[in-house]
Amino acid sequence: MAERTVIWSVTASKQLRHILEFWIKRNGSNTFSLKLLDRIEDNLEQIKKYPKKSPESVYPEVRVAAMNHYSIYYRFTPSSIRIEAFWDNRQDPNQLKKIIKNGA
């Protein structure tokens, strides 16, 4: 089987960028942001290989891979993984509902 392609939604890309920029500004360096990116890449490799491993979320056809304070919300097909949201779990969950519902 061919490897699945990871596709980031515009919203998920913006969320990730804002989180990484926040940590760079807060810490005065990119060290933590680079570590976070490594963890995300590790998680995405697992998701690509075993997309059903992560539990289903409360949203139809959307699974969630938790990473401490962050979660990756995604859908999958035989050929792709679509990241719907890269979510800071400390945020208002009602905002997440809007993002997933709109398929941003």
N, C-alpha and C positions, 0 to 999 in steps of 0.2 A: 504494500500500500504506500502510495506517495505521501510525503509529509504534508500536513495541513498548513495552509498559509494563515498568518495572523493578520487580521485587519482591525485597525483601531478606528472607532467612530470619531468624528470631529470632536464631540463632547468629551469622550474618554481621553483623547490626546490633549485637549485643553486642561482637563483635570490633572493629568499627570504633570504637564508642564508647570502648572501653578504650584503644585505640591513641591516639585523639585526646586523651583525658584524660591519658594518660601524658605526651604531648609538652607539653601545657599545664602540667602540674605540673613537669616537668623543666626547661622553658625559662622558666617564670614568665610566659608570655604565650601568646596563642592564634595568633600569627603563623604559625608553622610548620603548625599544625593547619589553618588556613584555606587555606594553600598546598596542603597535602595534599588537602583536600576539593576544591579546584579541579582538581587533577590527576585525582582520582577521577571527577569530573563529566565532564572531557574524555574520559577512557577509556570511561566509560559511553555517551557519545554515539557514539563509534566502534563500540562493541560493539552498540548498538542498530541502527546503520546496516549494519554488516558483521559479524554474529555468527560467521561462519565464518572470519574473518580470524585469530583467535587459535587457536593449536594445540590439538589435543585433549590432554587430560591422560591420566594412566594410569587414571583413573576413567571407567567407561562413560558416554558422553553428557555428559561434563563437559569444558568448555574452560577454559583458563587464560590470563588477560591479565596479564603481568608488568609491574610498576612498581618497578624497583630492588629495594628491600627488601621489597616487598609484592606480593601477587598476588590477583587477583580470580578466583575459581572460580565458573563459572556454567553453567547449562543454558539452552536457548532453544527457543521454539516460534514459530510465525508471529506470535503476538500478544504474547509476553512474553519477558523475560529474568529468570531467577531467580538471584539471587546466593546461592550456597550457602555461601561462605566468603570473608572478607576476611582474608588470611593474611599474617602476618609471616614471611617466608622464613627467618628465623633461628631459628624454633621447631622443635620435634621433629616431623618429618614423620609419625610414627606417630599423633600426635594429629589431624592433618588427615585421615588415613585413616578414623578413627572418625567424624569429623564428616560427611564425604562419604558414608560407608557408611550412616549413620543418616538421611541426608537432613534434617538439622536445620533 
